[in-house]
Amino acid sequence: MRNLVIFGGSFDPVHNAHLEMARQAALLLNAEVVFVPAKSPRWKDPATTAEDRLAMLRLALKESGSPNFSLDLFEYNSKAKTNYSIDTVKYFASKYKKARLFFLIGADEVNAFHKWKDAEELSRLATPLFIPRAGLELDDNNIEKFHMQRLPVTFNSFTSSSAIRSCRCIDVPLSVRTYIEQHKLYYVKTLSEMMSTHRLLHSISVANLAFSVAINNKVEDYQRAYIAGILHDCAKDLPKDEARKKMKECFPEYLSFPEWTYHEFLGSKIAAEVFGIEDPEILNAIKFHATGRAHMGPLEKIIYASDKIEPTRGYDSSKLIKGCIKNYYLGFQKVLKENREFLESRGYKVDNPLTQEAFDLYLRKALSRKKER
């Protein structure tokens, strides 16, 4: 008998955890998985249009390349004000009379399943299917009452659409991420309201370069490089009076620094308060991306270098980019060296102790290694 898994949702946006759930279901049940995007989801108020969500889902399914995935627009084309899962299941039961139907839900939906409309009838027509998630306690009564089937894998991903919308996570297919950038959705929309178009394009370019450097260097949790990169200049366009006031309140220890440095400190504050970033390595990468400092972590070095050499800067940085992609540490040192040489060629003096510390530590190390050879 043909096994068919119905996978509905708002997909706002679709992410890699959605795709991995579908892959596991297809593999373990020898099934086809049909994605059913909701135009008007019952429990959620989507953050963007149904058209955008469908476009991203199409891109994700195409990028996945899975022959077991398909798309059905029953709910999308429905004229009903609200889409109920029972209506969707009835539609599939009528359309595929000889198929065994499953209804894939998130582990967190198991505990609320009894609140769904006609939940018992739904479970008779299609077996509710779920993948356990590490750390989430499930309602065994619901599992038994609605004859739910647990797939024999444990899902460790904590990816969520809400985290992606706020930029706390960016675990989406590359094509979806590009769509978010190009159409200014979610976190990009928020950034577009905080900075100029030119600054936004620069931030997107830094984010993508940092991501490429991190993934090619096999940096742990490489997606954080994108997050730090796209948020690094979020305070750049603050009015000077407002920036100085916030510096007095939040970073008095750096108030004596030149004003061009203020945006990096305030950027870390905005990243935490507006975008919900808690990871200290991401926050430090933002906080010291312009000045640098001594004893920088891998993410700090990657963001510092990416900010200085991203392709929209208007000069040929291709060799520096290749160097960072090959070895981020040596590439960072090269970028730092060129930055110092640029300042010297213009007759500029280092105007803050953090940059001087970075020059003293990392360029001295580079010189020492050169002498050893």
SERO-4910 file (N, C-alpha, C, O; in steps of 0.05 Angstrom, whole numbers):
BEGIN
 pado doro    nc1    nc2    nc3   cac1   cac2   cac3    cc1    cc2    cc3    oc1    oc2    oc3
  Met    A     17    -24      0      0      0      0     18     25      0     38     26     13
  Arg    A      9     45    -14     24     70    -16     22     86     10      0     89     21
  Asn    A     45     94     20     45    111     44     48    140     37     66    147     21
  Leu    A     31    157     48     32    185     41     31    202     67     13    199     83
  Val    A     51    218     70     54    235     94     45    263     88     57    276     70
  Ile    A     25    273    102     16    301     98     31    319    118     31    313    142
  Phe    A     44    339    108     60    357    125     50    385    121     58    399    102
  Gly    A     33    394    139     21    421    137     35    440    155     49    433    173
  Gly    A     31    466    150     42    486    167     43    514    154     37    516    130
  Ser    A     50    534    170     51    561    159     78    565    144     80    581    126
  Phe    A     99    549    152    125    551    139    133    581    136    137    591    114
  Asp    A    136    593    160    140    622    161    167    630    174    166    642    196
  Pro    A    190    623    163    193    610    137    199    580    141    203    570    163
  Val    A    199    565    118    208    538    118    238    538    126    253    556    119
  His    A    246    517    141    274    516    149    284    487    147    269    469    140
  Asn    A    310    484    153    323    458    149    312    436    168    313    413    161
  Ala    A    302    444    191    290    424    209    264    413    197    258    389    200
  His    A    248    430    184    225    420    170    233    399    149    221    377    148
  Leu    A    253    405    134    262    387    113    273    361    124    269    339    113
  Glu    A    287    363    147    299    339    159    277    321    170    278    297    168
  Met    A    256    333    182    233    317    192    221    302    169    214    278    171
  Ala    A    217    316    146    205    303    123    223    281    112    212    260    104
  Arg    A    249    285    112    267    264    102    266    239    120    265    217    110
  Gln    A    265    243    146    264    220    164    237    205    160    237    180    160
  Ala    A    216    219    157    190    206    153    189    191    127    180    168    126
  Ala    A    200    202    106    201    189     80    218    164     81    211    143     70
  Leu    A    241    166     95    259    143     96    248    121    113    249     97    105
  Leu    A    238    127    137    230    106    156    203     93    149    198     71    157
  Leu    A    187    108    134    161     96    126    159     89     97    139     80     87
  Asn    A    182     93     83    182     88     54    158    103     41    141     91     28
  Ala    A    157    129     47    133    144     40    140    168     23    163    177     21
  Glu    A    119    179     11    120    205     -2    111    226     19     94    220     35
  Val    A    123    249     18    116    271     36    105    294     20    119    304      2
  Val    A     81    302     25     69    324     11     66    348     30     53    347     51
  Phe    A     79    370     22     78    395     38     53    410     31     46    414      8
  Val    A     38    418     52     13    432     48     14    459     63      7    461     86
  Pro    A     23    480     49     25    506     63     -2    518     69    -20    517     53
  Ala    A     -5    529     93    -30    541    102    -30    570     94    -12    585     99
  Lys    A    -52    578     81    -55    606     74    -64    622     99    -55    645    103
  Ser    A    -82    610    114    -93    624    139    -91    604    162   -112    592    169
  Pro    A    -68    600    174    -65    580    195    -82    586    219    -86    610    226
  Arg    A    -92    565    232   -111    567    254    -99    581    278   -112    598    290
  Trp    A    -75    574    286    -64    583    311    -43    605    309    -33    615    329
  Lys    A    -37    614    284    -15    632    281    -23    656    264    -41    655    248
  Asp    A     -9    678    269    -12    702    252     14    705    237     34    716    248
  Pro    A     15    697    212     40    697    197     54    725    196     40    745    195
  Ala    A     80    724    195     95    749    195     99    761    167    107    783    164
  Thr    A     92    745    147     94    755    119     71    743    103     55    728    113
  Thr    A     71    749     77     48    742     61     48    712     54     69    699     54
  Ala    A     25    702     47     23    675     38     39    670     12     51    649      8
  Glu    A     40    691     -5     56    689    -30     85    685    -24     99    669    -37
  Asp    A     96    700     -5    124    698      2    130    671     14    150    658      8
  Arg    A    112    662     32    117    636     45    116    613     25    132    594     27
  Leu    A     98    615      6     97    594    -15    122    595    -33    133    574    -40
  Ala    A    130    619    -40    154    622    -57    179    610    -43    195    596    -56
  Met    A    182    615    -17    205    603     -3    203    573     -1    223    559     -3
  Leu    A    178    563      3    175    534      5    182    521    -22    195    500    -23
  Arg    A    173    533    -44    181    522    -70    211    521    -74    222    501    -84
  Leu    A    224    543    -66    254    543    -68    267    522    -52    286    508    -61
  Ala    A    257    518    -27    268    498     -9    265    470    -20    283    454    -19
  Leu    A    241    464    -31    236    437    -42    253    432    -67    263    410    -71
  Lys    A    257    453    -83    274    450   -106    302    446    -98    316    429   -110
  Glu    A    312    460    -79    339    458    -70    344    431    -57    366    420    -59
  Ser    A    324    420    -43    328    394    -30    333    372    -50    347    353    -45
  Gly    A    320    374    -74    324    354    -95    312    327    -89    318    308   -103
  Ser    A    295    325    -68    284    299    -60    261    291    -79    242    306    -82
  Pro    A    263    267    -91    240    258   -107    216    250    -91    194    246   -102
  Asn    A    220    248    -64    198    240    -47    181    263    -37    161    259    -23
  Phe    A    189    288    -43    175    312    -34    158    323    -56    165    323    -80
  Ser    A    134    332    -49    117    346    -68    101    368    -54    103    371    -29
  Leu    A     86    383    -69     72    406    -58     43    404    -66     36    398    -89
  Asp    A     25    410    -47     -4    410    -53    -15    437    -43    -11    444    -20
  Leu    A    -30    451    -60    -40    477    -53    -69    477    -45    -83    497    -48
  Phe    A    -78    455    -33   -106    453    -25   -113    476     -5   -133    490    -10
  Glu    A    -97    479     16   -103    500     35    -97    528     24   -112    547     30
  Tyr    A    -76    530      9    -69    556     -3    -91    567    -21    -96    591    -21
  Asn    A   -103    549    -36   -124    558    -55   -152    559    -42   -171    567    -55
  Ser    A   -154    550    -17   -180    550     -4   -190    578      1   -175    596      7
  Lys    A   -216    582     -2   -228    608      3   -239    610     32   -250    630     39
  Ala    A   -234    589     47   -243    590     75   -227    610     91   -203    614     86
  Lys    A   -239    623    110   -225    643    126   -203    630    143   -182    642    147
  Thr    A   -209    606    152   -189    592    169   -186    563    158   -206    550    151
  Asn    A   -162    554    157   -156    527    148   -155    508    172   -140    512    191
  Tyr    A   -172    487    172   -171    467    193   -159    442    182   -163    434    159
  Ser    A   -143    429    199   -128    405    190   -148    382    182   -142    367    164
  Ile    A   -170    381    196   -189    359    190   -199    362    161   -204    341    148
  Asp    A   -203    386    151   -212    390    124   -191    381    104   -197    369     83
  Thr    A   -166    387    111   -144    378     94   -141    348     92   -138    337     71
  Val    A   -144    335    115   -142    306    116   -165    293    101   -161    273     86
  Lys    A   -189    304    103   -212    294     88   -207    296     58   -214    278     42
  Tyr    A   -195    318     50   -189    322     22   -170    301     12   -174    290    -10
  Phe    A   -149    295     27   -129    275     19   -141    247     20   -135    230      3
  Ala    A   -158    242     39   -171    215     41   -189    210     17   -191    188      8
  Ser    A   -201    231      7   -218    229    -17   -201    226    -42   -208    211    -60
  Lys    A   -179    241    -43   -162    242    -67   -145    216    -70   -141    207    -92
  Tyr    A   -136    205    -47   -119    181    -47   -132    159    -31   -124    153     -9
  Lys    A   -153    148    -43   -170    128    -28   -154    103    -21   -161     89     -1
  Lys    A   -134     96    -37   -120     71    -32    -94     74    -17    -79     55    -13
  Ala    A    -88     99     -9    -63    105      5    -67    103     36    -89    109     46
  Arg    A    -46     96     50    -46     98     79    -36    126     86    -14    133     78
  Leu    A    -52    141    100    -45    169    106    -33    173    133    -42    160    153
  Phe    A    -13    190    134     -1    199    159     -3    229    160     -4    242    139
  Phe    A     -3    240    184     -4    269    187     19    278    205     19    273    229
  Leu    A     40    290    193     64    296    207     61    322    223     53    343    212
  Ile    A     67    321    249     64    344    266     90    348    282    106    329    284
  Gly    A     95    372    292    118    377    308    114    365    336     92    361    345
  Ala    A    136    358    349    135    345    375    119    363    395    105    353    412
  Asp    A    122    389    392    108    407    411     78    408    406     63    416    424
  Glu    A     69    398    383     41    398    377     27    373    388      2    372    389
  Val    A     43    354    397     31    329    408     14    336    432     -8    326    435
  Asn    A     25    353    450     11    359    475    -14    375    471    -32    375    489
  Ala    A    -17    389    449    -41    406    444    -60    393    425    -80    405    418
  Phe    A    -54    369    416    -70    357    395   -100    353    403   -117    355    385
  His    A   -106    349    427   -133    345    436   -150    370    432   -175    369    433
  Lys    A   -137    393    429   -152    418    424   -159    423    395   -174    441    389
  Trp    A   -148    406    377   -153    410    349   -182    403    342   -194    387    356
  Lys    A   -192    416    322   -220    410    313   -222    381    303   -206    372    286
  Asp    A   -241    367    314   -247    339    305   -222    322    306   -216    308    287
  Ala    A   -207    324    328   -182    310    330   -185    280    328   -168    267    315
  Glu    A   -206    269    339   -209    240    338   -215    230    309   -204    210    301
  Glu    A   -232    245    295   -237    237    267   -212    240    250   -206    223    233
  Leu    A   -197    261    255   -172    265    241   -153    241    245   -141    231    226
  Ser    A   -151    233    270   -132    211    276   -141    184    264   -125    166    260
  Arg    A   -168    181    259   -178    157    246   -171    157    216   -165    136    204
  Leu    A   -172    181    204   -167    183    175   -137    183    168   -129    172    148
  Ala    A   -121    194    186    -92    196    181    -78    193    208    -84    207    227
  Thr    A    -59    175    209    -44    170    234    -26    194    240     -8    201    225
  Pro    A    -30    207    263    -12    228    271     16    218    275     20    198    288
  Leu    A     35    231    264     62    222    263     80    244    275     77    268    268
  Phe    A     99    236    292    116    257    304    144    245    309    148    221    311
  Ile    A    163    263    311    191    256    317    197    268    344    195    293    347
  Pro    A    205    253    364    211    264    391    233    285    389    251    283    372
  Arg    A    232    304    407    253    325    408    266    324    435    253    323    455
  Ala    A    292    323    435    307    321    460    299    343    479    298    367    472
  Gly    A    293    335    504    287    354    525    257    362    527    250    377    545
  Leu    A    241    352    509    212    359    509    196    335    520    196    313    508
  Glu    A    182    340    542    165    319    554    138    318    539    126    338    535
  Leu    A    130    294    531    106    291    515     83    279    531     87    265    550
  Asp    A     59    286    522     34    277    536     28    248    526     17    245    504
  Asp    A     34    228    542     29    200    534     -1    195    530     -8    177    515
  Asn    A    -18    210    544    -47    206    541    -56    213    513    -71    198    500
  Asn    A    -45    235    503    -52    243    475    -41    222    455    -54    216    435
  Ile    A    -17    213    460     -4    194    442    -21    168    440    -25    157    418
  Glu    A    -31    159    463    -47    135    464    -75    140    453    -85    124    436
  Lys    A    -88    161    461   -116    167    454   -119    170    423   -138    161    412
  Phe    A    -99    184    411   -102    190    382    -85    172    365    -80    177    342
  His    A    -75    150    377    -61    129    362    -37    141    347    -33    135    323
  Met    A    -22    159    360      0    172    347     23    153    343     27    134    359
  Gln    A     38    157    322     61    140    317     87    156    320     90    178    309
  Arg    A    104    145    336    130    158    342    151    146    324    155    122    324
  Leu    A    164    164    309    186    154    292    210    148    309    216    163    327
  Pro    A    225    126    304    247    118    321    273    133    317    294    122    313
  Val    A    270    159    318    294    177    318    288    199    338    266    203    346
  Thr    A    309    212    347    306    235    365    316    260    351    339    260    340
  Phe    A    300    280    351    307    305    337    320    323    356    308    331    376
  Asn    A    345    331    350    361    348    368    361    377    360    371    394    375
  Ser    A    350    383    337    351    411    327    331    429    343    309    421    348
  Phe    A    341    452    350    323    472    363    317    495    344    310    517    353
  Thr    A    320    489    318    313    509    298    283    515    299    267    496    303
  Ser    A    276    540    297    248    547    296    244    570    277    263    586    273
  Ser    A    220    572    266    215    595    248    216    621    262    226    641    251
  Ser    A    207    622    287    208    647    303    237    656    307    243    680    306
  Ala    A    255    637    313    283    644    317    295    655    291    312    673    292
  Ile    A    287    644    269    298    653    243    287    681    237    302    698    228
  Arg    A    262    686    243    251    712    237    265    734    253    267    757    243
  Ser    A    275    728    277    288    748    293    318    748    289    332    765    300
  Cys    A    328    730    273    357    727    267    373    714    290    397    717    291
  Arg    A    359    700    308    373    685    329    384    658    317    400    645    330
  Cys    A    374    651    294    382    627    280    378    632    251    361    648    243
  Ile    A    394    619    234    392    623    205    394    596    191    406    594    170
  Asp    A    383    575    203    385    548    193    363    543    171    344    528    175
  Val    A    368    556    148    349    554    126    365    547    101    389    551    100
  Pro    A    352    535     80    366    531     55    377    557     44    365    578     49
  Leu    A    399    556     30    412    580     19    392    596      2    392    621      3
  Ser    A    377    582    -15    358    597    -32    337    612    -16    328    633    -25
  Val    A    329    601      7    310    615     24    322    639     37    310    660     38
  Arg    A    347    636     46    361    659     58    364    682     38    361    705     45
  Thr    A    371    675     13    374    695     -8    347    709    -13    346    734    -17
  Tyr    A    325    694    -13    299    706    -17    292    725      6    281    747      1
  Ile    A    298    717     31    294    735     54    309    761     50    298    782     56
  Glu    A    334    759     41    350    783     37    338    801     15    335    825     19
  Gln    A    332    789     -7    324    804    -31    296    817    -27    291    838    -38
  His    A    279    804    -11    252    814     -7    249    828     20    226    836     27
  Lys    A    270    832     34    271    846     59    250    836     79    232    850     88
  Leu    A    251    810     84    233    797    103    245    794    130    270    794    133
  Tyr    A    228    792    150    237    786    178    259    804    188    255    829    189
  Tyr    A    282    793    196    303    809    207    314    829    187    324    851    196
  Val    A    313    824    162    323    843    142    305    867    140    314    890    137
  Lys    A    279    862    144    260    885    145    266    903    169    266    927    166
  Thr    A    271    890    191    278    906    215    303    922    211    304    946    218
  Leu    A    323    910    199    348    924    193    344    947    173    356    968    176
  Ser    A    327    942    153    322    963    133    310    988    145    312   1010    133
  Glu    A    297    985    167    284   1008    181    304   1022    199    298   1043    210
  Met    A    328   1010    203    348   1021    221    372   1033    206    388   1048    218
  Met    A    374   1027    180    398   1036    166    392   1043    137    370   1036    127
  Ser    A    410   1056    124    407   1063     96    408   1038     78    418   1017     86
  Thr    A    399   1041     53    400   1019     34    429   1011     30    435    987     28
  His    A    447   1030     27    475   1024     23    486   1008     46    501    988     42
  Arg    A    480   1016     70    490   1002     94    478    974     96    492    956    104
  Leu    A    453    971     88    441    944     89    454    926     69    460    903     76
  Leu    A    460    935     45    473    919     25    501    911     35    510    888     30
  His    A    515    929     47    541    923     59    539    901     80    555    883     81
  Ser    A    519    904     98    515    884    119    509    856    108    519    836    118
  Ile    A    492    855     88    486    830     75    511    817     63    515    793     65
  Ser    A    527    834     50    551    824     37    571    814     58    584    793     54
  Val    A    574    829     80    592    820    102    582    793    113    597    775    118
  Ala    A    556    790    117    544    766    128    550    742    110    558    721    120
  Asn    A    546    745     84    550    723     66    580    716     64    587    692     61
  Leu    A    597    736     64    626    730     63    635    716     89    649    696     88
  Ala    A    626    726    111    633    714    137    624    685    138    638    668    148
  Phe    A    600    680    129    589    653    128    607    635    111    613    612    119
  Ser    A    615    645     88    632    629     70    659    623     82    669    601     81
  Val    A    671    643     95    696    639    109    693    619    131    710    601    134
  Ala    A    673    621    147    669    603    170    664    574    161    676    556    172
  Ile    A    647    571    141    641    543    132    665    530    118    669    506    121
  Asn    A    680    546    104    704    534     90    726    528    110    743    511    104
  Asn    A    727    542    132    747    537    153    737    517    174    750    512    194
  Lys    A    712    506    169    701    487    188    699    498    216    704    483    236
  Val    A    692    523    218    688    536    244    663    525    257    642    523    244
  Glu    A    665    518    283    642    507    297    618    527    297    622    551    300
  Asp    A    594    517    293    570    534    292    574    557    273    570    581    279
  Tyr    A    581    550    248    588    570    228    566    589    221    571    611    211
  Gln    A    541    582    227    518    600    220    520    625    237    508    646    229
  Arg    A    533    624    259    536    648    276    551    670    261    547    694    267
  Ala    A    568    663    242    583    683    227    564    700    211    568    724    209
  Tyr    A    544    688    199    524    703    184    509    722    202    505    746    196
  Ile    A    501    713    226    485    729    244    501    753    253    492    776    253
  Ala    A    526    748    261    543    771    270    549    790    247    549    814    251
  Gly    A    552    779    223    558    795    200    535    814    192    539    837    187
  Ile    A    511    803    192    489    820    183    480    840    204    468    860    198
  Leu    A    487    835    230    480    853    251    502    872    259    498    890    275
  His    A    526    869    247    549    884    258    546    914    257    557    928    274
  Asp    A    532    925    237    529    954    234    501    964    242    493    985    233
  Cys    A    487    949    258    459    957    264    457    983    279    435    995    280
  Ala    A    479    993    291    478   1019    305    493   1041    289    495   1063    298
  Lys    A    501   1035    265    518   1053    249    504   1079    243    517   1100    243
  Asp    A    478   1078    238    463   1102    229    449   1116    252    431   1133    247
  Leu    A    456   1110    277    444   1125    299    454   1154    298    477   1159    292
  Pro    A    436   1173    303    445   1201    305    467   1205    326    466   1191    346
  Lys    A    485   1223    321    508   1226    339    500   1232    368    512   1221    387
  Asp    A    480   1249    371    472   1256    399    461   1232    413    466   1228    437
  Glu    A    445   1217    399    433   1193    411    455   1172    417    454   1159    438
  Ala    A    474   1169    399    496   1150    404    512   1158    428    519   1140    444
  Arg    A    518   1183    431    534   1192    454    519   1188    480    530   1179    500
  Lys    A    493   1193    480    476   1189    503    476   1160    511    478   1153    535
  Lys    A    472   1142    492    471   1113    497    499   1103    507    500   1085    524
  Met    A    520   1115    496    547   1107    505    550   1113    535    562   1098    550
  Lys    A    541   1137    543    543   1145    571    528   1125    589    537   1119    611
  Glu    A    505   1116    579    488   1098    595    499   1070    596    499   1057    617
  Cys    A    508   1060    573    514   1031    570    544   1025    570    552   1003    579
  Phe    A    561   1043    559    589   1037    556    606   1060    564    622   1070    548
  Pro    A    603   1070    589    619   1093    597    649   1089    596    665   1107    593
  Glu    A    658   1063    597    686   1057    596    698   1063    569    723   1065    566
  Tyr    A    681   1065    548    691   1071    521    683   1098    512    686   1105    488
  Leu    A    672   1115    529    661   1141    521    683   1159    510    678   1176    493
  Ser    A    708   1156    520    730   1173    511    741   1164    484    759   1178    473
  Phe    A    732   1142    474    741   1132    447    730   1151    426    710   1165    430
  Pro    A    743   1151    402    732   1167    380    704   1158    372    697   1135    375
  Glu    A    688   1177    362    660   1172    356    656   1150    335    635   1137    335
  Trp    A    675   1146    318    672   1126    297    670   1097    308    661   1079    295
  Thr    A    679   1094    333    679   1068    346    653   1062    360    647   1039    366
  Tyr    A    636   1082    365    613   1079    382    594   1058    371    581   1043    386
  His    A    591   1056    344    571   1038    332    577   1009    339    558    993    340
  Glu    A    602   1002    343    608    973    348    598    965    376    587    944    380
  Phe    A    602    983    395    593    977    423    562    977    424    550    959    435
  Leu    A    551    998    413    521   1001    413    508    979    396    486    971    402
  Gly    A    522    970    375    512    949    359    507    923    374    488    909    370
  Ser    A    526    917    392    523    893    409    499    896    428    486    876    433
  Lys    A    494    920    437    471    925    454    445    922    439    426    909    449
  Ile    A    443    933    415    419    930    398    415    901    390    392    891    390
  Ala    A    436    887    383    434    859    376    421    843    398    405    824    393
  Ala    A    428    849    423    417    835    446    388    843    451    371    826    456
  Glu    A    383    869    451    356    879    459    335    877    437    312    871    443
  Val    A    343    882    413    323    883    391    321    855    377    299    847    371
  Phe    A    343    842    374    343    816    359    345    792    377    343    769    368
  Gly    A    348    796    403    348    774    422    373    757    422    372    734    430
  Ile    A    395    768    413    420    752    412    432    750    440    436    770    454
  Glu    A    437    725    448    448    720    474    477    709    473    491    710    493
  Asp    A    484    698    450    510    685    447    532    706    451    534    725    435
  Pro    A    550    702    472    570    722    477    591    724    454    603    745    450
  Glu    A    595    703    440    615    704    418    604    721    395    619    736    382
  Ile    A    578    719    389    566    736    368    567    765    378    574    783    362
  Leu    A    560    770    402    560    797    413    587    809    413    590    833    407
  Asn    A    608    794    420    635    804    420    645    809    391    660    828    386
  Ala    A    636    793    372    644    797    345    633    823    334    647    837    319
  Ile    A    609    830    343    597    856    336    611    879    351    618    900    340
  Lys    A    616    874    376    627    895    394    655    904    387    662    927    393
  Phe    A    670    887    374    698    895    368    705    892    338    728    889    331
  His    A    684    893    321    689    888    293    704    911    279    717    906    258
  Ala    A    702    935    289    715    957    276    743    963    286    761    969    271
  Thr    A    747    961    312    773    966    325    790    942    326    815    944    324
  Gly    A    778    918    329    794    895    336    802    898    365    795    917    379
  Arg    A    817    878    375    827    879    402    847    856    405    850    840    387
  Ala    A    861    855    428    878    832    433    861    808    440    839    810    450
  His    A    872    784    433    860    759    441    831    756    430    813    750    445
  Met    A    828    760    405    802    757    392    796    728    386    814    713    380
  Gly    A    770    721    389    762    694    383    759    690    353    761    709    338
  Pro    A    756    665    344    753    660    315    731    676    302    736    687    280
  Leu    A    708    678    315    686    693    302    693    723    301    686    736    281
  Glu    A    706    733    321    714    762    320    733    767    297    731    787    283
  Lys    A    752    749    293    771    753    271    757    752    244    763    767    226
  Ile    A    738    733    241    724    730    215    707    755    209    707    764    186
  Ile    A    694    766    229    677    789    224    694    814    219    688    830    202
  Tyr    A    716    817    234    734    839    230    744    839    201    742    860    187
  Ala    A    754    816    192    764    815    165    743    818    144    746    833    124
  Ser    A    720    805    147    698    806    128    688    835    124    682    843    102
  Asp    A    687    849    146    677    877    145    696    894    128    688    912    114
  Lys    A    722    888    130    742    905    116    744    898     86    752    915     70
  Ile    A    738    873     79    744    864     52    721    855     35    724    846     13
  Glu    A    696    858     45    673    848     30    672    862      3    680    885      0
  Pro    A    661    849    -18    664    858    -45    652    885    -52    661    897    -72
  Thr    A    633    895    -37    621    921    -45    637    945    -35    629    968    -39
  Arg    A    660    940    -22    676    961    -12    688    980    -34    695   1003    -28
  Gly    A    689    969    -58    698    987    -80    727    984    -88    738   1001   -102
  Tyr    A    741    964    -77    768    959    -86    772    929    -89    756    913    -80
  Asp    A    793    921   -103    797    893   -109    808    878    -84    832    880    -78
  Ser    A    791    865    -70    798    850    -46    798    820    -51    798    805    -31
  Ser    A    798    812    -76    795    783    -82    817    766    -70    812    744    -60
  Lys    A    842    776    -69    864    760    -58    860    757    -27    865    736    -16
  Leu    A    852    779    -15    847    777     14    824    759     21    825    744     41
  Ile    A    803    759      4    780    742      8    789    713      6    782    696     22
  Lys    A    804    706    -16    814    679    -20    831    670      4    830    647     12
  Gly    A    848    689     14    865    682     36    849    675     61    856    656     75
  Cys    A    828    690     67    811    684     90    796    658     87    793    643    106
  Ile    A    786    653     63    772    628     58    790    604     61    781    582     70
  Lys    A    815    607     54    834    585     56    843    581     85    844    558     95
  Asn    A    848    603     99    857    601    128    849    628    141    861    648    137
  Tyr    A    827    627    157    816    652    167    836    666    185    837    691    186
  Tyr    A    853    651    200    872    664    218    893    680    203    898    703    209
  Leu    A    906    666    184    926    680    168    914    702    151    926    723    147
  Gly    A    890    697    141    876    718    126    870    742    143    873    765    134
  Phe    A    862    738    168    856    760    186    882    776    191    881    800    191
  Gln    A    904    762    195    930    777    200    937    794    175    947    816    178
  Lys    A    932    783    152    938    798    127    920    823    125    930    845    118
  Val    A    895    820    132    876    843    131    885    863    152    885    887    146
  Leu    A    892    854    175    901    872    197    926    888    188    928    912    192
  Lys    A    945    874    175    969    886    165    963    908    144    974    929    145
  Glu    A    946    901    126    939    920    105    924    944    116    927    967    107
  Asn    A    909    940    137    895    962    150    915    981    163    912   1005    161
  Arg    A    935    970    176    955    986    189    971   1002    167    976   1026    171
  Glu    A    978    988    145    992   1002    124    976   1024    111    987   1045    103
  Phe    A    950   1020    109    932   1040     98    933   1065    116    935   1088    106
  Leu    A    930   1061    142    931   1083    161    957   1099    159    957   1123    159
  Glu    A    979   1084    157   1005   1096    156   1009   1112    130   1020   1134    130
  Ser    A    998   1101    108   1001   1115     82    986   1141     81    993   1159     66
  Arg    A    965   1143     97    949   1168     98    958   1187    121    947   1208    124
  Gly    A    978   1178    135    987   1195    157    970   1194    182    971   1212    199
  Tyr    A    952   1174    184    935   1172    207    949   1157    230    965   1139    225
  Lys    A    943   1165    254    953   1151    277    931   1134    290    907   1140    288
  Val    A    939   1112    302    919   1096    316    908   1112    339    922   1122    356
  Asp    A    881   1114    339    868   1132    358    854   1119    381    838   1131    396
  Asn    A    858   1092    384    846   1079    407    863   1055    415    877   1043    398
  Pro    A    863   1048    441    880   1027    451    873    999    441    891    982    439
  Leu    A    848    994    434    840    967    425    853    960    399    864    938    396
  Thr    A    853    978    380    866    973    354    896    970    357    908    953    345
  Gln    A    908    987    375    937    985    379    944    958    391    964    946    384
  Glu    A    927    948    410    931    921    422    931    899    400    947    881    400
  Ala    A    912    902    382    909    882    361    934    882    343    945    861    336
  Phe    A    942    906    335    967    909    318    991    897    333   1006    881    321
  Asp    A    994    904    358   1018    896    373   1018    865    376   1040    853    373
  Leu    A    995    853    382    995    824    387    997    808    361   1015    791    358
  Tyr    A    979    813    342    977    795    319    998    801    298   1007    782    284
  Leu    A   1006    826    294   1026    831    274   1054    825    285   1071    818    269
  Arg    A   1057    826    310   1083    817    322   1086    787    319   1108    777    314
  Lys    A   1064    772    323   1064    744    319   1071    736    291   1086    718    286
  Ala    A   1059    750    272   1064    745    244   1093    750    237   1105    734    222
  Leu    A   1104    771    248   1132    778    242   1151    757    255   1171    750    243
  Ser    A   1144    747    279   1160    727    292   1161    701    276   1182    689    273
  Arg    A   1138    693    265   1137    669    249   1153    672    223   1166    653    214
  Lys    A   1152    696    212   1167    701    187   1197    699    192   1212    688    176
  Lys    A   1206    709    215   1235    708    222   1244    679    227   1266    671    220
  Glu    A   1226    663    239   1233    635    245   1238    619    219   1253    600    219
  Arg    A   1224    627    198   1228    613    173   1255    619    160   1261    609    139
***
